[in-house]
Amino acid sequence: MKVSELNSVGFCCVQNKFEDAEITGGYTSDLLSDVMGNLKDGQVLITIQAHKNTIAVASLSGALAVIFCHGRSVTPDVLEAAADEGIALFSTSDNQFDATVTLAHSLR
Amino acid sequence: MNEVPQPRDESGLRIQELAYGLKVRDVMTSKIFTVTRRCTMWEVQTIMKSNGISGVPVVDGCHVVGIVSMHDIMVAIEGGYLDDTVASHMVSDVQTLSDEVPLTFAMSAFTKYSYRRFPVVNQNNELVGIVTPRNINLALIRELSRQLDEIEEGESQLIDKKITAFHRIYRLTRYDFEHAGRASAELKKELKARGVPSKVIRRAAIASYELEINVVAHSHGGTFTMLVDEGRVRITANDFGPGIPDVDAAMTEGFSTANDWIRSQGFGAGMGLPNVKRVSDEFEIQSGVEMGTMVKAIVYLKKGVD
């Protein structure tokens, strides 16, 4: 499954400057150090932390995309940082559990 | 009055950087005069006068039990009790420094306390020396000239190899999450430009980012230094306190002292320092309560350990 295909399973793309690579898996966490310690190259980060530090952490850990849950609003500085780093951003009104289930099903 | 360079002003950034590699042990005076409780104030005064010193530790065996300063002697002269023993007039609540701690801790200690000297003790709490602002100033001058020599030598080598060292110092402010990450972003860019493998870049950037966040989230602020040369990245985070009471606990995954606000920013999982250690090829941490914390992480560029 490619990053762009996240749209077709119900995640709403809010930042589209990214390389459309193959997704290798996902990681769900709201603790950024945990993300940095455990997220693997090519995965998608599922979180409610919708701020700039999340983008920095996603970029450092090699995440292709970030899905913000609970319909958290994404501010312009976050969008800009993600565009700079080439990380796709998606938004969903689902909680982290449901978003994780959706992504997991799509990847199987 | 403060004779020690203040780590908090702008020039202090460079001075702190100078002092990074030095420990109190490297700069202290180790041949020192001591007295016992039974000596008289008059004897202490004689020692001070004939040796040009302004403070004498009082010892019981190898352990410091007090200190007598010039001020105590002047009060004794005024009060007419120079013949009394040291025991009743010494200051017995003595702040000592460990010989292992970085020189920057000693600099913070001089800024924090009004003392003009600190007895230095080893791991067994035995007196091994004394450190004064004069020791620090001399050491900084010595280190400065040594580094200048190194730069002169290094430059002629670097011109041959056409590789320049990358050296940056940043100031980090408490709770300024907005700017934390700035240094790491620059480091990433620099390593990319040098053609360093992306896995190595990631390890260096994670170490750097976690340390930046640590200083911002947990300290009163501090400095952050990155040095990239041919073979390695050296990242040093040095803060002004409050220090870590239990370093072993802080190195345990899941241990965190973060408050709710830090957690709301997505940090405080208790994985910062363990993460840094995991991605580094060399790792060193030292902390003094009320003095500060110094963390040094080195990532090798060539070995490419994953």
Interface residues (C-beta under 8 A of the other chain):
Chain A: D30 L31 L32 S33 D34 M36 G37 T47 Q49 H51 K52 N53 T54 A56 V57 L60 S61 G62
Chain B: F177 E178 A180 G181 S184 A185 K188 R202 A205 I206 Y209 E210 I213 Q265 G266 F267 G268 A269 G270 M271 G272 P274 N275 R278
